Amino acid sequence: MRIARWTHGDELEEGFVIDGRVVPFSEQATVQTVLATGLAAAHDLFDRADAATGVPLKEVRLLPPVVPTTIRDFAAFEEHVEGMTADAEGNGHVPAEWYEAPTFYFTNPHTVLGPNGTVRPPVSERLDFELEVAAVIGGVAGSDGANLDPESAAAHIFGFTIMNDWSARDLQAREMRVLLGPAKGKDFGTTLGPWIVTADELEPHFDRAGLLSVRAEVRVNGTLVGDDLVSNMGWTFPELVAYASRNSRVVPGDVFGSGTVGNGGCLGELWSRTGVLAPPPLTAGDEIRMTVEGIGDLVGFVGEPVPAPPLPPARRNNRPRHR
C-alpha cells in the first residue's frame, strides 16, 4: 500500500495511491489515525477503497505524507561518517563510539516540506542536501512503544518514505563547535515523500540480516551525484527504533531518518574527501531529485535564502554570585 496526503483544489485529503490515482480514506480516517490503528486496520480500509472514485496524481499537489510527531535523524552509515571527517588527504576517522550504539538528533517537525516543495534556506555559502530513507512509526495493540527489543520494534514500523535533510554546513560547523547541535544548520527544512510505502510491500527487499537492500540515488539538476545501497547501514531500522525507545517511547507518527547514505549521499562528504567545493554548494533554482528503489522519486527545489534578523553576541561579565 501507498499512503499520501494531498490538496485537490481547496480541499486537503488523505488516503491511498492506487494505479496512479489518489483515493481518499473512507470513514473520515486520516494518516494519523491509520498509523495509530496499525497495518491490519490499514489493509481493511484499503480493501474498501474504490480506485474508480480517485483523482489522477497529476491533478493534485502532494503534501508531506505524514505530519510528524517527532523526527529523529540517525547517522547509521559508516561511510558517511568517515567522509564527513576526512582530512586534506581524504582520510576519515570514525569514532569508536559510533560502533557502540546508533546516534541521532531531533530535528524540527514544523518545517517539513512535501514533494516538489521549495525550501527557503538561511543565508549560507555551503547549502547541502542529505539523501535518506525514513521509517514511519505506527501503533501496535498492547504496546506503549517503550523499551522495545528489535523484534517488537519491527512491528512498530508502519512503512517507509524518502527524506531530504537539508543542511547549511557553514552554520552547522559553527554551532557544533560549541558541542551541541546541529541546530540552525538543519531546522529550516526537511522534505518527506512522495508517500509512505507500507513495510509489508517492501518485505522482499530485506536481506537475511534484516537490512533494507534497495538502491538510493540523488541527482542535482539532472546530474547523478551519489548512489548507495541502503543495506550499507550499520544497524537495521528495528534496531534504530529499539534504541530510541530505551527509557523513552516511540509513538505513531514518529519519523526515523536513516542518516545520509554513503558514496555521495550529500555534498559535504565529497567536499571533505577532496578539500574542494565540487560539486558546488546548492543555490536558488537548483533541483534535487532523490530516487529510492521500491519507494519512488522525491523532488525538491532551492528557493531564495531568507536573511536572519540581527542578534547580538553573548554578553561578557565578571560572573557575580550575588545581586
Backbone torsions as a table, in degrees:
resi	resn	phi	psi	omega
1	MET	NA	148.8	173.9
2	ARG	-123.7	130.9	-173.1
3	ILE	-122.6	134.9	-173.3
4	ALA	-143.0	169.4	170.8
5	ARG	-127.8	146.1	-176.2
6	TRP	-159.2	166.3	169.1
7	THR	-115.1	140.4	176.3
8	HIS	-132.1	106.1	-169.7
9	GLY	67.2	-126.7	179.5
10	ASP	-95.6	2.7	-174.4
11	GLU	-98.1	134.4	171.2
12	LEU	-96.1	126.2	-177.4
13	GLU	-132.0	157.9	-178.9
14	GLU	-138.0	140.5	-177.6
15	GLY	174.0	-149.7	-175.7
16	PHE	-101.7	154.9	168.7
17	VAL	-106.9	116.8	-175.6
18	ILE	-132.2	117.9	175.5
19	ASP	51.2	46.1	175.8
20	GLY	77.2	12.8	178.3
21	ARG	-128.2	152.3	174.1
22	VAL	-100.6	133.1	-174.6
23	VAL	-126.7	114.4	-177.6
24	PRO	-60.8	148.8	172.6
25	PHE	-60.8	149.5	169.4
26	SER	-87.1	173.4	174.0
27	GLU	60.3	27.3	178.0
28	GLN	56.4	27.4	177.6
29	ALA	-70.2	155.2	174.8
30	THR	-126.5	168.8	176.7
31	VAL	-57.7	-40.9	-178.1
32	GLN	-64.6	-42.8	179.6
33	THR	-69.6	-33.9	177.1
34	VAL	-66.2	-43.2	176.6
35	LEU	-60.8	-42.6	-176.4
36	ALA	-64.8	-35.7	-177.0
37	THR	-86.7	-14.3	171.8
38	GLY	94.0	176.2	-172.5
39	LEU	-64.7	-41.6	-177.3
40	ALA	-60.2	-44.3	178.4
41	ALA	-66.4	-34.1	177.1
42	ALA	-64.1	-39.1	176.9
43	HIS	-63.6	-38.1	177.3
44	ASP	-61.7	-42.7	176.8
45	LEU	-62.8	-42.6	-178.5
46	PHE	-61.9	-39.7	-179.5
47	ASP	-63.7	-23.3	179.6
48	ARG	-97.2	-1.6	-178.7
49	ALA	-76.6	140.4	-179.8
50	ASP	-113.8	104.3	-176.7
51	ALA	-59.7	-26.3	-178.4
52	ALA	-66.1	-20.6	179.7
53	THR	-88.4	-1.8	-175.3
54	GLY	-80.6	178.2	-179.8
55	VAL	-120.7	138.8	179.1
56	PRO	-57.0	141.0	180.0
57	LEU	-52.4	-37.8	-175.6
58	LYS	-66.1	-12.5	-177.8
59	GLU	-97.9	0.2	-178.0
60	VAL	-122.9	164.9	173.6
61	ARG	-110.0	114.4	-179.4
62	LEU	-70.1	140.3	176.2
63	LEU	-106.7	173.1	171.2
64	PRO	-53.4	135.8	-173.8
65	PRO	-70.9	-10.5	177.6
66	VAL	-146.1	146.3	169.1
67	VAL	-94.0	101.0	-169.2
68	PRO	-65.7	140.4	169.4
69	THR	-74.7	-43.6	171.4
70	THR	-145.7	162.3	171.8
71	ILE	-128.6	115.2	171.7
72	ARG	-103.3	131.2	-179.7
73	ASP	-119.4	120.2	-175.8
74	PHE	-92.7	173.3	172.1
75	ALA	-125.2	73.3	-168.5
76	ALA	-96.1	2.2	-178.8
77	PHE	-109.5	113.7	-179.1
78	GLU	-56.7	-41.9	-176.4
79	GLU	-63.6	-35.3	178.3
80	HIS	-66.8	-45.7	178.5
81	VAL	-61.0	-43.7	178.1
82	GLU	-59.5	-45.0	-178.6
83	GLY	-66.9	-40.0	-177.9
84	MET	-70.8	-17.0	179.6
85	THR	-106.1	10.3	-176.1
86	ALA	-65.2	146.3	177.2
87	ASP	-94.0	-171.0	-176.7
88	ALA	-60.8	-25.4	178.6
89	GLU	-89.6	2.3	179.1
90	GLY	84.3	10.9	180.0
91	ASN	-93.3	121.4	-179.2
92	GLY	-100.3	163.1	-179.5
93	HIS	-129.2	121.3	175.1
94	VAL	-100.6	116.4	-177.8
95	PRO	-59.1	145.9	178.1
96	ALA	-57.7	-31.5	-178.5
97	GLU	-65.1	-25.5	179.8
98	TRP	-61.1	-36.2	-176.3
99	TYR	-76.4	-16.1	-173.8
100	GLU	-78.7	-34.9	-177.6
101	ALA	-165.6	149.5	178.0
102	PRO	-67.3	141.5	-178.1
103	THR	-113.8	141.2	179.1
104	PHE	-143.9	164.8	169.8
105	TYR	-129.8	159.3	174.8
106	PHE	-91.5	133.4	175.8
107	THR	-117.0	-179.1	-164.9
108	ASN	-84.5	113.9	177.7
109	PRO	-77.2	-3.7	-174.7
110	HIS	-97.6	-0.6	179.3
111	THR	-123.9	36.6	-178.4
112	VAL	-82.1	135.9	178.8
113	LEU	-111.9	155.7	177.8
114	GLY	-103.9	-176.4	-180.0
115	PRO	-55.3	138.4	179.0
116	ASN	65.4	17.0	176.7
117	GLY	-78.3	160.0	179.8
118	THR	-112.5	118.7	178.5
119	VAL	-80.6	139.7	174.9
120	ARG	-108.6	93.3	-172.9
121	PRO	-78.8	166.7	168.5
122	PRO	-70.2	169.5	174.3
123	VAL	-65.4	121.3	-175.2
124	SER	-150.0	141.9	175.6
125	GLU	-97.1	-0.8	-179.2
126	ARG	-140.0	59.0	179.1
127	LEU	-75.8	137.2	-171.2
128	ASP	-140.6	163.8	170.3
129	PHE	-111.6	168.6	170.2
130	GLU	-142.6	120.9	-178.9
131	LEU	-85.1	120.2	-177.9
132	GLU	-141.9	160.3	166.0
133	VAL	-108.6	141.6	-178.3
134	ALA	-123.9	138.2	172.3
135	ALA	-91.3	142.3	177.4
136	VAL	-112.7	129.7	-173.7
137	ILE	-86.4	137.8	174.4
138	GLY	-119.2	176.9	-179.1
139	GLY	-88.6	153.5	175.8
140	VAL	-132.0	125.0	-178.3
141	ALA	-57.7	132.4	177.5
142	GLY	83.2	0.9	-179.8
143	SER	-117.6	136.1	175.2
144	ASP	-94.8	3.6	176.9
145	GLY	76.4	16.9	-178.0
146	ALA	-108.4	142.6	173.0
147	ASN	49.8	53.0	-178.5
148	LEU	-82.7	149.3	165.9
149	ASP	-92.5	168.6	-176.1
150	PRO	-57.4	-36.9	-178.7
151	GLU	-64.8	-46.7	179.1
152	SER	-72.1	-30.2	177.3
153	ALA	-63.5	-35.1	-179.2
154	ALA	-58.5	-36.0	-179.5
155	ALA	-68.1	-20.2	179.3
156	HIS	-84.2	-8.5	179.4
157	ILE	-85.7	107.2	-178.1
158	PHE	-76.6	-41.3	-177.4
159	GLY	-175.0	-169.5	-173.6
160	PHE	-136.0	151.8	175.2
161	THR	-143.4	175.5	176.6
162	ILE	-95.5	145.7	-177.7
163	MET	-133.2	131.6	172.9
164	ASN	-114.2	109.0	-179.6
165	ASP	-92.2	88.0	-179.8
166	TRP	-58.4	141.6	-173.4
167	SER	-142.5	131.6	171.1
168	ALA	-99.1	97.4	-168.1
169	ARG	-65.9	-32.1	179.7
170	ASP	-69.7	-41.7	176.1
171	LEU	-65.2	-42.9	-179.0
172	GLN	-60.5	-43.2	-178.5
173	ALA	-63.2	-40.6	-179.7
174	ARG	-64.2	-49.6	-174.1
175	GLU	-70.7	-30.2	-178.7
176	MET	-76.7	-12.5	171.9
177	ARG	-70.1	-15.2	177.5
178	VAL	-90.0	6.6	177.1
179	LEU	68.1	27.9	170.8
180	LEU	-138.5	165.8	176.8
181	GLY	106.4	-175.0	3.7
182	PRO	-69.0	152.9	-178.0
183	ALA	-132.2	-95.6	-176.4
184	LYS	-69.2	-14.4	174.1
185	GLY	-73.3	-6.1	-174.5
186	LYS	-130.6	-34.3	-160.3
187	ASP	-83.2	14.3	178.2
188	PHE	-86.9	-11.7	-179.6
189	GLY	179.6	135.6	169.8
190	THR	-136.2	128.7	-179.9
191	THR	-103.3	132.1	178.8
192	LEU	-124.8	144.8	174.7
193	GLY	150.9	-167.8	0.2
194	PRO	-78.1	-17.1	-180.0
195	TRP	-158.3	175.5	172.0
196	ILE	-95.0	124.4	171.8
197	VAL	-97.2	123.8	-174.7
198	THR	-65.9	150.7	-173.5
199	ALA	-59.5	-35.2	-178.6
200	ASP	-66.5	-31.4	178.7
201	GLU	-67.5	-30.3	-179.3
202	LEU	-91.7	1.1	-176.9
203	GLU	-51.9	-39.6	179.6
204	PRO	-63.5	-16.0	-176.7
205	HIS	-92.7	-0.6	178.2
206	PHE	-87.3	135.0	179.7
207	ASP	-86.7	-176.2	-175.2
208	ARG	-64.2	-25.7	178.9
209	ALA	-83.0	-4.5	-178.4
210	GLY	87.9	10.9	179.1
211	LEU	-88.5	145.6	-177.6
212	LEU	-82.0	102.9	-173.1
213	SER	-93.2	75.1	176.2
214	VAL	-125.0	153.1	-179.7
215	ARG	-86.6	136.9	177.7
216	ALA	-124.2	134.3	-178.5
217	GLU	-133.7	153.9	174.6
218	VAL	-138.0	135.9	178.8
219	ARG	-124.4	139.0	173.9
220	VAL	-110.7	117.5	-178.0
221	ASN	51.3	40.1	175.6
222	GLY	88.4	-8.9	-178.3
223	THR	-98.1	126.7	179.0
224	LEU	-65.6	125.8	-178.8
225	VAL	-110.4	-37.7	-177.2
226	GLY	-148.7	152.2	175.2
227	ASP	-156.9	145.7	-177.3
228	ASP	-161.6	167.7	169.1
229	LEU	-97.5	133.2	-179.4
230	VAL	-65.2	-21.5	177.6
231	SER	-68.6	-2.7	173.6
232	ASN	-81.1	6.7	174.5
233	MET	-62.4	149.6	176.9
234	GLY	-79.8	-17.2	178.5
235	TRP	-138.2	154.9	172.5
236	THR	-76.8	162.7	176.3
237	PHE	-60.9	-42.5	176.0
238	PRO	-58.7	-34.0	177.0
239	GLU	-67.8	-36.6	175.5
240	LEU	-63.6	-44.7	-179.1
241	VAL	-64.7	-42.6	179.4
242	ALA	-60.8	-43.0	-179.8
243	TYR	-63.9	-44.0	-179.4
244	ALA	-62.7	-28.7	-176.7
245	SER	-82.1	-7.3	179.9
246	ARG	-60.8	125.0	-179.4
247	ASN	50.5	30.9	-177.0
248	SER	-156.2	-164.0	178.2
249	ARG	-142.3	149.4	166.1
250	VAL	-114.5	141.7	-174.2
251	VAL	-133.2	160.0	178.9
252	PRO	-55.4	132.4	-177.8
253	GLY	100.4	-11.9	173.7
254	ASP	-66.5	144.4	179.2
255	VAL	-118.8	132.9	-178.2
256	PHE	-119.4	104.1	176.2
257	GLY	-76.0	141.2	179.7
258	SER	-70.4	-18.1	-164.0
259	GLY	88.4	167.7	-173.3
260	THR	-72.7	131.2	176.3
261	VAL	-66.0	161.3	179.5
262	GLY	-82.0	-175.0	174.4
263	ASN	57.0	50.3	175.9
264	GLY	89.2	24.3	176.3
265	GLY	-68.9	-10.9	171.6
266	CYS	-151.8	162.4	179.0
267	LEU	-72.6	-34.4	-177.0
268	GLY	-56.6	-37.8	178.2
269	GLU	-62.5	-43.1	180.0
270	LEU	-67.5	-39.6	178.5
271	TRP	-62.0	-42.7	-178.7
272	SER	-65.8	-39.8	-176.2
273	ARG	-68.9	-30.7	-175.5
274	THR	-107.3	-19.6	-174.5
275	GLY	74.6	11.8	-177.5
276	VAL	-127.8	139.7	178.6
277	LEU	-79.7	68.1	179.8
278	ALA	-142.3	126.8	-5.7
279	PRO	-56.2	158.6	-174.7
280	PRO	-71.4	159.9	174.1
281	PRO	-56.8	155.4	-179.4
282	LEU	-68.2	147.6	176.7
283	THR	-136.5	167.7	-178.3
284	ALA	-54.2	134.3	179.8
285	GLY	99.3	-14.4	-179.6
286	ASP	-68.3	145.5	175.5
287	GLU	-110.7	129.1	177.8
288	ILE	-113.8	119.4	179.2
289	ARG	-116.5	120.7	177.8
290	MET	-110.0	133.6	-178.6
291	THR	-127.0	125.8	177.6
292	VAL	-125.9	124.1	178.9
293	GLU	-53.2	132.0	178.3
294	GLY	84.8	-11.6	179.3
295	ILE	-115.3	-55.0	178.6
296	GLY	139.6	-153.9	-178.8
297	ASP	-113.9	139.5	174.3
298	LEU	-125.3	117.0	-179.1
299	VAL	-109.1	137.3	174.8
300	GLY	-138.1	153.9	-178.7
301	PHE	-122.5	152.0	177.8
302	VAL	-97.0	125.8	176.9
303	GLY	-98.4	-175.3	178.3
304	GLU	-68.0	141.5	-179.8
305	PRO	-68.2	156.2	180.0
306	VAL	-111.4	110.5	178.9
307	PRO	-61.2	141.8	-179.6
308	ALA	-84.6	142.9	172.6
309	PRO	-60.2	149.4	-177.6
310	PRO	-65.8	150.2	178.0
311	LEU	-143.1	134.2	-177.7
312	PRO	-73.0	158.2	173.4
313	PRO	-69.9	171.2	-179.8
314	ALA	-59.9	144.8	176.6
315	ARG	-82.4	131.7	176.0
316	ARG	-97.3	139.7	178.3
317	ASN	-146.9	178.8	-176.3
318	ASN	-92.8	14.9	172.8
319	ARG	57.5	58.1	176.9
320	PRO	-65.3	150.7	-179.4
321	ARG	-105.5	-9.3	178.7
322	HIS	-139.0	149.5	176.7
323	ARG	-74.3	NA	NA
